[in-house]
């Protein structure tokens, strides 16, 4: 395994790879099961509603099995999406839908990576937040709040608590959460052990990926989303017939197995003056590659004991014969 992956893996939450509990529960189901308590009063916002809460978990095995299932689900969707990127023999220069698929592959991979590090972005429906409110009310932690807002939430594990905060936009806020994760990895690299040159390589990889996602002033890291929207909805960049104004090499960006290469092989190809589609190709493949190699290393290092991943992402990889 690549040295920078071994370094970065030290900051992962390895319990996700070690989970052997045979359950189909995901994080939404975990919230619905109410196997937690609330140690801090809800914060009363405008209209007597709360938009953040902290859950103290009782059973870590159930929690990490649920996170592992979510991570597995997103990683499968990522691999399947990028696997379907391919050249059409009739329209070999067509890259429009391929770039949309590539974007979603990276988007799903970012969700999987967040969970590997004990974080998430999740859509919570009214039935989920009501379960949390019921626990708060029953334990006198409601603080006069009448309900908890449903919607898109970020979460992070801090000790024995999971802190949830409401976000606004599923794509923009996911990328912002992912950028914050990358910044956290860089800041905590000093807590890892390893040869200095390998630590430097790991920091360079994450810093370069962060630079790719914040290209053209996209400080919230949603540059891929902006380009995907232009290609998807405005039919720009010569990605659609008759391919006028295309600056990219269609033969390069229509490959669907490059993510098996090490993540840094994509950041080294990046430059500020690269065309948008080639940059989208490199940034998306880098994210998928980082996800794949961290999961593969964590899974193998833990003795391949994860029930979820054995019967999920690695079954898929065996199916497409790239494991």
Secondary structure as the mmCIF struct_conf table of DSSP 4:
data_model
#
loop_
_struct_conf.conf_type_id
_struct_conf.id
_struct_conf.beg_label_comp_id
_struct_conf.beg_label_asym_id
_struct_conf.beg_label_seq_id
_struct_conf.end_label_comp_id
_struct_conf.end_label_asym_id
_struct_conf.end_label_seq_id
HELX_RH_AL_P HELX_RH_AL_P1 UNK A 3 UNK A 9
TURN_TY1_P TURN_TY1_P1 UNK A 10 UNK A 11
BEND BEND1 UNK A 12 UNK A 12
TURN_TY1_P TURN_TY1_P2 UNK A 14 UNK A 14
HELX_RH_AL_P HELX_RH_AL_P2 UNK A 15 UNK A 18
HELX_RH_AL_P HELX_RH_AL_P3 UNK A 27 UNK A 33
TURN_TY1_P TURN_TY1_P3 UNK A 34 UNK A 34
STRN STRN1 UNK A 36 UNK A 37
BEND BEND2 UNK A 40 UNK A 40
HELX_LH_PP_P HELX_LH_PP_P1 UNK A 41 UNK A 43
STRN STRN2 UNK A 45 UNK A 45
TURN_TY1_P TURN_TY1_P4 UNK A 46 UNK A 48
STRN STRN3 UNK A 49 UNK A 50
BEND BEND3 UNK A 51 UNK A 51
STRN STRN4 UNK A 52 UNK A 57
BEND BEND4 UNK A 58 UNK A 58
HELX_RH_AL_P HELX_RH_AL_P4 UNK A 60 UNK A 83
TURN_TY1_P TURN_TY1_P5 UNK A 84 UNK A 84
BEND BEND5 UNK A 89 UNK A 91
TURN_TY1_P TURN_TY1_P6 UNK A 92 UNK A 93
HELX_RH_AL_P HELX_RH_AL_P5 UNK A 96 UNK A 116
TURN_TY1_P TURN_TY1_P7 UNK A 117 UNK A 118
STRN STRN5 UNK A 119 UNK A 124
HELX_RH_AL_P HELX_RH_AL_P6 UNK A 126 UNK A 138
TURN_TY1_P TURN_TY1_P8 UNK A 139 UNK A 140
TURN_TY1_P TURN_TY1_P9 UNK A 143 UNK A 144
STRN STRN6 UNK A 147 UNK A 148
STRN STRN7 UNK A 151 UNK A 158
TURN_TY1_P TURN_TY1_P10 UNK A 159 UNK A 160
STRN STRN8 UNK A 161 UNK A 166
BEND BEND6 UNK A 168 UNK A 168
HELX_RH_AL_P HELX_RH_AL_P7 UNK A 170 UNK A 187
TURN_TY1_P TURN_TY1_P11 UNK A 188 UNK A 188
HELX_RH_3T_P HELX_RH_3T_P1 UNK A 189 UNK A 191
BEND BEND7 UNK A 192 UNK A 192
BEND BEND8 UNK A 194 UNK A 194
HELX_RH_AL_P HELX_RH_AL_P8 UNK A 196 UNK A 213
TURN_TY1_P TURN_TY1_P12 UNK A 214 UNK A 214
HELX_RH_3T_P HELX_RH_3T_P2 UNK A 215 UNK A 217
TURN_TY1_P TURN_TY1_P13 UNK A 219 UNK A 220
BEND BEND9 UNK A 221 UNK A 221
HELX_RH_AL_P HELX_RH_AL_P9 UNK A 223 UNK A 233
BEND BEND10 UNK A 234 UNK A 234
TURN_TY1_P TURN_TY1_P14 UNK A 237 UNK A 238
BEND BEND11 UNK A 240 UNK A 240
TURN_TY1_P TURN_TY1_P15 UNK A 241 UNK A 242
TURN_TY1_P TURN_TY1_P16 UNK A 244 UNK A 245
BEND BEND12 UNK A 248 UNK A 248
HELX_RH_AL_P HELX_RH_AL_P10 UNK A 250 UNK A 253
TURN_TY1_P TURN_TY1_P17 UNK A 254 UNK A 254
BEND BEND13 UNK A 256 UNK A 257
HELX_RH_3T_P HELX_RH_3T_P3 UNK A 258 UNK A 260
BEND BEND14 UNK A 261 UNK A 261
TURN_TY1_P TURN_TY1_P18 UNK A 263 UNK A 263
HELX_RH_AL_P HELX_RH_AL_P11 UNK A 264 UNK A 267
TURN_TY1_P TURN_TY1_P19 UNK A 268 UNK A 269
TURN_TY1_P TURN_TY1_P20 UNK A 272 UNK A 273
BEND BEND15 UNK A 274 UNK A 274
HELX_RH_AL_P HELX_RH_AL_P12 UNK A 276 UNK A 301
TURN_TY1_P TURN_TY1_P21 UNK A 302 UNK A 303
BEND BEND16 UNK A 304 UNK A 304
HELX_RH_AL_P HELX_RH_AL_P13 UNK A 307 UNK A 310
TURN_TY1_P TURN_TY1_P22 UNK A 311 UNK A 312
HELX_RH_AL_P HELX_RH_AL_P14 UNK A 313 UNK A 319
TURN_TY1_P TURN_TY1_P23 UNK A 320 UNK A 321
#
